[in-house]
Amino acid sequence: MSDITTQEQYDESAPEWIEDTHQLKMLEFALDSIREGGSTNMYGGASALQQVYPELSDRQAREMLLFWMASFSFRNDLVGQ
């Protein structure tokens, strides 16, 4: 997955199994918290995400992590605006 730079790319690139915006924001918040906590390298973020949300399959956790990484700059640029 390449870097996401527009809202359209962000909307189109979210994992298909995400049910709604609230679920997406909660998973992004969890990964942001894992990153800020510094307890793991983010390449191990999928496992850390599954510790917070054990209902996620390995595939879902990896997909969410890849989406979070690809959208990281875009999301943080929005916060700065």
Secondary structure as UniProt FT lines:
FT   HELIX           7..13
FT   TURN            16..17
FT   HELIX           21..37
FT   HELIX           42..44
FT   HELIX           45..52
FT   TURN            54..55
FT   HELIX           58..79
//
